């Protein structure tokens, strides 16, 4: 059987796969700085006969590894960036490995490694069983902050793919049909004129006034935009001390809404408000566009296929030692936090999970018509081809994402088992898509239907480059 060949490769190489994931966990490199992590994954793929193109889309840590030829082309995505300040030892209490250093609080060490293992296992099966088509691994940097995939999409990296899969660690087994929020991120620089704020205020023009008036304008606008929109801002610079009229001030805005065109409409309005604030205060305005994202297009055909494979393969079993560590971690998570997280997932029957340690169910895909209150660069890929990112239980139920608990668990026993399980599920699904023309056709038809003729236009302008020196600032 074709899938057995892929599973056998994963089982035989289990220790090596886990070792790679743990190594990336240790590296814990920030977005666009994932030099060691991306090299490790790319090298292993190369060793296994993949043709590797490094440094794609202007990002040294982005790469594409391809094997095979002809159609269909199945893409597997892998992320490997860590989060600032979330360094944590593999212990069930809060203790950083290196105080203040980054850590894998979103489990992207598993994200990247499960994808790598999938790609090699699929290649093995394709080779042994003579399956036509291509398997492509997309090494995607900076998911957490700089939206690496948006640059890769703009570069045309996903142009020839027929379907894309990826696995994101979580506390739940989840293949949802939820969408995500589209987003624009921009900074507003206001330039005024400094003066003694008591002795000669008439000589000054306050850039801070402009920032404040812009915020007021935006807050009045809120009443007249779609209910699900989210607008949040910070004042990054507001002056130096009260007796100097601030000659420079800066705010940073995120504008989110369920659909890309809604974001664009609101963003245009915000730009007008910013211009108005500059006019009112006689200051100069400079707008710095930081980045944009689309909303996620779900795909039921592939989601159902993933669930079917999850059930056929069966959830992992855990050792007593693994469960002991998990119980210790669970003790650090307040019951309220757990209930809140479960409730917010809107998973049918979530109440059953309240008293469980680890998710032991494989639910049907859920969430059609729902929008996750978050944004992701997977969304931009989902406009290119049918794309599904699913989760298998990597952490105990109730674990908040981006937490020390998530970092600690991402290199422990349950995570290792989830990594191997996710790779098998993804390999089985990729092989179904490679070998069944009917499934792929249905997935594509559904994709087309969901796009309703809408065309993807990169949310970032052609001149915007990945911020490679962001961490040096
Ligand atoms: Zn993540």
Boltz pocket constraint, residues with backbone or C-beta under 6 A from the ligand:
constraints:
  - pocket:
      binder: B
      contacts: [[A, 106], [A, 107], [A, 108], [A, 143], [A, 168]]
      max_distance: 6.0
